């Protein structure tokens, strides 16, 4: 009886969408550590954790959006545009940094609302809507700045310490942005798995018509998710600008593709209806550690996209195989 219970538990564990990515993450850590002992050094871990939260925050919003059956290609542009807005208002002595931050978040929310409204009300595919928004937002950022970065080092605001403060745990150097990322992941994970809103999100992506018939406000849910994704992207962009002391209008270029890769590798279905926050966090760690690890072992950084593509193809094949086994009851 105990053997049967154990086998049943192992089967359910293997069938979970996070299992494959978790195994890959462990394998990646072992492989890079064997090739370069410096991979698990305190300094290298600190550097990796400094970059991880920024794309991770965008990926959290993208996860919920993709589970609902949509996605957003404009996140990279919003990532670059939000800090341009904030620092432009501050450097021009129009507002304080805090007010500039709120204005940037509000503009991001409006951008997300426009995306959601065009997708849900006018029935335009999210690919086309957000591709257009990508170009509009990036173009505005370049026009405002004439293509030049905004200076960010003259500010002296407590907001900077709140968003990207720095402290140490032993030899590890930790930024508060990592704590915000963890907090956002916990909150959104709870919303997805333990609330009615989470059921609405999954129903909207799984079978929208059936969801509407059962009283789910599919359009409103998707609009709110577009807003959430845009705001998280803007917040991540502001975080990056404070950390690197620069607000570059080209910042975030092609981030949308890397974020979607993180979410898909984490087990979220491109067709919607299925995905987890835990899986996405694992997907974020896989790609960020991959970027860091290949540099440490001497592989040219330009080969990074080759590894991403191979991982996506491999994980898609694994997810497909596990799903077929699960449906077959084997």
RODO-2510 file (C-alpha; in nm, 4 decimals, decimal comma):
residues 330
     n   res          X          Y          Z
     1     x     0,0000     0,0000     0,0000
     2     x     0,2823     0,2349     0,0896
     3     x     0,4619     0,1520    -0,2349
     4     x     0,1481     0,2305    -0,4311
     5     x     0,1082     0,5627    -0,2491
     6     x     0,4716     0,6515    -0,3140
     7     x     0,4439     0,5662    -0,6832
     8     x     0,1246     0,7723    -0,7105
     9     x     0,2964     1,0660    -0,5385
    10     x     0,5992     1,0442    -0,7696
    11     x     0,3752     1,0318    -1,0761
    12     x     0,1822     1,3394    -0,9657
    13     x     0,5107     1,5164    -0,8865
    14     x     0,6588     1,4376    -1,2274
    15     x     0,3385     1,5473    -1,3985
    16     x     0,3565     1,8949    -1,2438
    17     x     0,4649     2,1640    -1,4928
    18     x     0,7384     2,2853    -1,2559
    19     x     0,9126     1,9458    -1,2345
    20     x     1,0966     1,9623    -1,5671
    21     x     1,2223     2,3195    -1,5168
    22     x     1,3323     2,2369    -1,1607
    23     x     1,5370     1,9386    -1,2792
    24     x     1,6907     2,1562    -1,5506
    25     x     1,7788     2,4262    -1,2964
    26     x     1,9532     2,1756    -1,0674
    27     x     2,1379     2,0253    -1,3643
    28     x     2,2445     2,3698    -1,4795
    29     x     2,3813     2,4629    -1,1360
    30     x     2,5739     2,1345    -1,1104
    31     x     2,7153     2,1647    -1,4636
    32     x     2,8327     2,5243    -1,4274
    33     x     2,9775     2,4595    -1,0816
    34     x     3,1791     2,1655    -1,2146
    35     x     3,3174     2,3785    -1,4975
    36     x     3,3785     2,6883    -1,2843
    37     x     3,3889     2,6756    -0,9017
    38     x     3,3425     3,0537    -0,9017
    39     x     2,9823     3,0017    -1,0167
    40     x     2,8626     2,9467    -0,6572
    41     x     3,0904     3,2087    -0,5039
    42     x     2,9266     3,4793    -0,2935
    43     x     3,0357     3,7490    -0,5375
    44     x     2,8916     3,5745    -0,8404
    45     x     2,5640     3,4902    -0,6658
    46     x     2,5344     3,8539    -0,5548
    47     x     2,5839     3,9743    -0,9131
    48     x     2,3283     3,7271    -1,0485
    49     x     2,0687     3,8241    -0,7877
    50     x     2,1150     4,1928    -0,8702
    51     x     1,9924     4,1437    -1,2279
    52     x     1,7320     3,8724    -1,1680
    53     x     1,4443     4,0722    -1,0090
    54     x     1,4044     4,3145    -1,2990
    55     x     1,3147     4,0645    -1,5695
    56     x     1,1542     3,8496    -1,3014
    57     x     0,8982     4,1168    -1,2143
    58     x     0,7941     4,1482    -1,5778
    59     x     0,7713     3,7689    -1,6040
    60     x     0,5316     3,7524    -1,3074
    61     x     0,2818     3,9805    -1,4791
    62     x     0,3339     3,8060    -1,8122
    63     x     0,2568     3,4710    -1,6485
    64     x    -0,0913     3,5756    -1,5398
    65     x    -0,1541     3,7423    -1,8739
    66     x    -0,0484     3,4340    -2,0707
    67     x    -0,2576     3,2069    -1,8490
    68     x    -0,5552     3,4250    -1,9465
    69     x    -0,4763     3,3563    -2,3121
    70     x    -0,3013     3,6815    -2,4057
    71     x     0,0531     3,8208    -2,4095
    72     x     0,2219     4,1589    -2,4269
    73     x     0,5087     4,2466    -2,6626
    74     x     0,5318     4,6047    -2,5355
    75     x     0,6786     4,5205    -2,1927
    76     x     1,0367     4,5928    -2,3006
    77     x     0,9406     4,9348    -2,4341
    78     x     0,7467     5,0195    -2,1165
    79     x     1,0509     4,9033    -1,9179
    80     x     1,2632     5,1605    -2,1004
    81     x     1,0017     5,4364    -2,1160
    82     x     0,8919     5,4557    -1,7491
    83     x     1,2311     5,5652    -1,6094
    84     x     1,2628     5,8188    -1,8931
    85     x     0,9365     5,9768    -1,7770
    86     x     1,0351     5,9746    -1,4113
    87     x     1,3832     6,1197    -1,4610
    88     x     1,2703     6,3728    -1,7229
    89     x     1,0199     6,5224    -1,4779
    90     x     1,2807     6,5235    -1,2014
    91     x     1,5739     6,6580    -1,4040
    92     x     1,3572     6,9353    -1,5487
    93     x     1,2644     7,0374    -1,1890
    94     x     0,8959     6,9885    -1,2643
    95     x     0,8260     6,7405    -0,9841
    96     x     0,9997     6,5547    -0,7058
    97     x     1,1339     6,2091    -0,7838
    98     x     0,8476     6,0498    -0,5930
    99     x     0,5830     6,2333    -0,7944
   100     x     0,7690     6,1527    -1,1158
   101     x     0,7624     5,7875    -1,0138
   102     x     0,3847     5,7977    -0,9616
   103     x     0,3359     5,9686    -1,2979
   104     x     0,5442     5,6989    -1,4678
   105     x     0,3375     5,4249    -1,3031
   106     x     0,0140     5,5994    -1,4030
   107     x     0,1255     5,6276    -1,7671
   108     x     0,2189     5,2584    -1,7630
   109     x    -0,1268     5,1741    -1,6274
   110     x    -0,2904     5,3746    -1,9059
   111     x    -0,0718     5,1948    -2,1609
   112     x    -0,1843     4,8598    -2,0214
   113     x    -0,5475     4,9722    -2,0247
   114     x    -0,5259     5,0771    -2,3901
   115     x    -0,3728     4,7401    -2,4793
   116     x    -0,6447     4,5541    -2,2925
   117     x    -0,9270     4,7669    -2,4309
   118     x    -0,8134     4,7221    -2,7919
   119     x    -0,7788     4,3460    -2,7430
   120     x    -1,1051     4,2840    -2,5589
   121     x    -1,3364     4,5471    -2,7072
   122     x    -1,2171     4,5709    -3,0666
   123     x    -1,1156     4,2017    -3,0791
   124     x    -0,7728     4,2770    -3,2242
   125     x    -0,5185     3,9997    -3,1511
   126     x    -0,2881     4,0886    -2,8638
   127     x     0,0135     4,0180    -3,0876
   128     x    -0,0806     4,3040    -3,3214
   129     x    -0,1972     4,5450    -3,0517
   130     x     0,1107     4,5114    -2,8339
   131     x     0,3469     4,5072    -3,1319
   132     x     0,2042     4,8454    -3,2290
   133     x     0,2296     4,9690    -2,8704
   134     x     0,5920     4,8509    -2,8574
   135     x     0,6770     5,0822    -3,1475
   136     x     0,4736     5,3757    -3,0156
   137     x     0,6187     5,3681    -2,6641
   138     x     0,9762     5,3128    -2,7820
   139     x     0,9383     5,5929    -3,0358
   140     x     0,8136     5,8373    -2,7704
   141     x     1,1069     5,7500    -2,5419
   142     x     1,3562     5,8122    -2,8225
   143     x     1,1825     6,1363    -2,9239
   144     x     1,1775     6,2776    -2,5695
   145     x     1,5457     6,2068    -2,5128
   146     x     1,6726     6,2532    -2,8710
   147     x     1,8192     5,9070    -2,8221
   148     x     2,0424     6,0060    -2,5285
   149     x     2,0300     5,8574    -2,1742
   150     x     1,8892     6,0643    -1,8885
   151     x     2,1171     6,1406    -1,5937
   152     x     2,0069     5,9765    -1,2691
   153     x     2,2971     6,0235    -1,0294
   154     x     2,2031     6,3693    -0,8957
   155     x     1,8961     6,2519    -0,7031
   156     x     1,8944     6,2170    -0,3270
   157     x     1,5641     6,0518    -0,2457
   158     x     1,4586     5,7830     0,0031
   159     x     1,2632     5,6278    -0,2845
   160     x     1,5894     5,5058    -0,4350
   161     x     1,6822     5,3190    -0,1172
   162     x     1,3332     5,1697    -0,0912
   163     x     1,3390     5,0379    -0,4484
   164     x     1,7054     4,9394    -0,4821
   165     x     1,8629     4,9632    -0,1394
   166     x     2,1605     4,7427    -0,0631
   167     x     2,2533     4,5346     0,2408
   168     x     2,4710     4,2341     0,3164
   169     x     2,4067     3,8883     0,4573
   170     x     2,7503     3,7526     0,5318
   171     x     2,9417     3,7819     0,2071
   172     x     2,6231     3,8095    -0,0018
   173     x     2,5292     4,1562    -0,1278
   174     x     2,1511     4,1835    -0,1568
   175     x     1,9392     4,4563    -0,3185
   176     x     1,5925     4,5341    -0,1859
   177     x     1,4649     4,4787    -0,5404
   178     x     1,5094     4,1052    -0,4737
   179     x     1,2838     4,1322    -0,1700
   180     x     1,0213     4,3146    -0,3765
   181     x     1,0410     4,0420    -0,6411
   182     x     0,9892     3,7718    -0,3784
   183     x     0,6982     3,9649    -0,2260
   184     x     0,5312     4,0137    -0,5655
   185     x     0,5781     3,6432    -0,6443
   186     x     0,4170     3,5378    -0,3150
   187     x     0,1214     3,7738    -0,3601
   188     x     0,0554     3,6790    -0,7233
   189     x     0,1074     3,3100    -0,6476
   190     x    -0,1572     3,3353    -0,3759
   191     x    -0,3940     3,5241    -0,6060
   192     x    -0,3541     3,2624    -0,8792
   193     x    -0,3997     2,9548    -0,6612
   194     x    -0,6063     3,0629    -0,3615
   195     x    -0,8534     3,3235    -0,4833
   196     x    -1,1548     3,3629    -0,7090
   197     x    -0,9520     3,5952    -0,9281
   198     x    -0,7107     3,3103    -0,9970
   199     x    -1,0000     3,0903    -1,1068
   200     x    -1,1220     3,3684    -1,3367
   201     x    -0,7763     3,4055    -1,4909
   202     x    -0,7454     3,0342    -1,5644
   203     x    -1,1033     3,0104    -1,6894
   204     x    -1,0513     3,3104    -1,9213
   205     x    -0,7565     3,1366    -2,0839
   206     x    -0,8921     2,7820    -2,0798
   207     x    -1,2378     2,8380    -2,2279
   208     x    -1,3483     3,2037    -2,2499
   209     x    -1,7010     3,1317    -2,3730
   210     x    -1,7707     2,8804    -2,0977
   211     x    -1,6239     3,1253    -1,8465
   212     x    -1,8574     3,4013    -1,9649
   213     x    -2,1524     3,1643    -1,9409
   214     x    -2,0622     3,1023    -1,5770
   215     x    -2,0488     3,4739    -1,4983
   216     x    -1,6750     3,5400    -1,5283
   217     x    -1,6014     3,8919    -1,6518
   218     x    -1,3413     3,7806    -1,9027
   219     x    -1,2836     4,1185    -2,0668
   220     x    -1,2439     4,3027    -1,7377
   221     x    -1,0088     4,0344    -1,6082
   222     x    -0,7865     4,0597    -1,9151
   223     x    -0,7788     4,4395    -1,9074
   224     x    -0,6695     4,4332    -1,5437
   225     x    -0,3958     4,1829    -1,6300
   226     x    -0,2679     4,4033    -1,9130
   227     x    -0,2548     4,6934    -1,6640
   228     x    -0,0744     4,4786    -1,4054
   229     x     0,1827     4,3616    -1,6594
   230     x     0,2528     4,7164    -1,7781
   231     x     0,2881     4,8518    -1,4230
   232     x     0,5255     4,5715    -1,3216
   233     x     0,7291     4,6376    -1,6371
   234     x     0,7478     5,0076    -1,5534
   235     x     0,8483     4,9349    -1,1947
   236     x     1,1191     4,6979    -1,3170
   237     x     1,2478     4,9673    -1,5528
   238     x     1,2665     5,2232    -1,2730
   239     x     1,4466     4,9651    -1,0588
   240     x     1,7035     4,9084    -1,3337
   241     x     1,7605     5,2800    -1,3906
   242     x     1,8361     5,3376    -1,0238
   243     x     2,0642     5,0346    -1,0004
   244     x     2,2765     5,1217    -1,3061
   245     x     2,2474     5,5031    -1,2644
   246     x     2,1170     5,5514    -1,6187
   247     x     1,7808     5,5804    -1,7931
   248     x     1,8432     5,4731    -2,1508
   249     x     1,5580     5,5040    -2,4056
   250     x     1,6806     5,1806    -2,5683
   251     x     1,6754     4,9911    -2,2399
   252     x     1,4599     4,6785    -2,2450
   253     x     1,5028     4,6097    -2,6161
   254     x     1,3992     4,2485    -2,6897
   255     x     1,3177     4,1878    -2,3226
   256     x     0,9691     4,0834    -2,4303
   257     x     1,1079     3,7732    -2,6031
   258     x     1,3300     3,6766    -2,3105
   259     x     1,0430     3,7225    -2,0650
   260     x     0,8080     3,5078    -2,2731
   261     x     1,0841     3,2451    -2,2899
   262     x     1,1132     3,2496    -1,9087
   263     x     0,7399     3,2041    -1,8672
   264     x     0,7144     2,9256    -2,1249
   265     x     1,0163     2,7411    -1,9852
   266     x     0,8455     2,7604    -1,6449
   267     x     0,5537     2,5582    -1,7777
   268     x     0,2935     2,8200    -1,8740
   269     x     0,0984     2,7186    -2,1840
   270     x     0,1132     2,9566    -2,4799
   271     x    -0,2505     2,8717    -2,5497
   272     x    -0,3556     2,9849    -2,2012
   273     x    -0,5385     2,8196    -1,9158
   274     x    -0,2368     2,6682    -1,7418
   275     x     0,0711     2,7967    -1,5596
   276     x     0,2211     2,8681    -1,2191
   277     x     0,4151     3,1480    -1,0537
   278     x     0,6609     2,8977    -0,9048
   279     x     0,7347     2,7635    -1,2519
   280     x     0,8005     3,1147    -1,3802
   281     x     1,0395     3,1916    -1,0934
   282     x     1,2299     2,8743    -1,1859
   283     x     1,2271     2,9790    -1,5520
   284     x     1,3684     3,3200    -1,4574
   285     x     1,6487     3,1570    -1,2587
   286     x     1,7274     2,9150    -1,5417
   287     x     1,7848     3,1869    -1,8006
   288     x     1,9596     3,4347    -1,5713
   289     x     2,1970     3,1635    -1,4478
   290     x     2,2471     3,0488    -1,8054
   291     x     2,3556     3,3982    -1,9112
   292     x     2,5896     3,4233    -1,6147
   293     x     2,7262     3,0702    -1,6406
   294     x     2,8194     3,0666    -2,0071
   295     x     3,0298     3,3786    -1,9549
   296     x     3,2097     3,2219    -1,6594
   297     x     3,3009     2,9072    -1,8526
   298     x     3,4275     3,1064    -2,1483
   299     x     3,1432     3,0641    -2,3982
   300     x     3,0935     3,3818    -2,6091
   301     x     2,7969     3,5848    -2,4863
   302     x     2,6609     3,6006    -2,8413
   303     x     2,5842     3,2283    -2,8120
   304     x     2,3272     3,2973    -2,5380
   305     x     2,0336     3,2941    -2,7805
   306     x     2,1374     2,9500    -2,9037
   307     x     2,1062     2,8153    -2,5498
   308     x     1,7704     2,9894    -2,4961
   309     x     1,6302     2,8418    -2,8171
   310     x     1,7538     2,4932    -2,7326
   311     x     1,6069     2,5114    -2,3821
   312     x     1,2686     2,6311    -2,5121
   313     x     1,2503     2,3504    -2,7665
   314     x     1,3577     2,0924    -2,5097
   315     x     1,1119     2,2128    -2,2447
   316     x     0,8245     2,2249    -2,4928
   317     x     0,8963     1,8650    -2,5935
   318     x     0,9133     1,7614    -2,2264
   319     x     0,5897     1,9417    -2,1337
   320     x     0,4132     1,7824    -2,4318
   321     x     0,5378     1,4357    -2,3375
   322     x     0,4381     1,4730    -1,9712
   323     x     0,0942     1,6014    -2,0661
   324     x     0,0329     1,3070    -2,2995
   325     x     0,1383     1,0646    -2,0255
   326     x    -0,0871     1,2409    -1,7773
   327     x    -0,3916     1,2226    -2,0067
   328     x    -0,3155     0,8591    -2,0892
   329     x    -0,3092     0,7786    -1,7181
   330     x     0,0358     0,6139    -1,7317
***
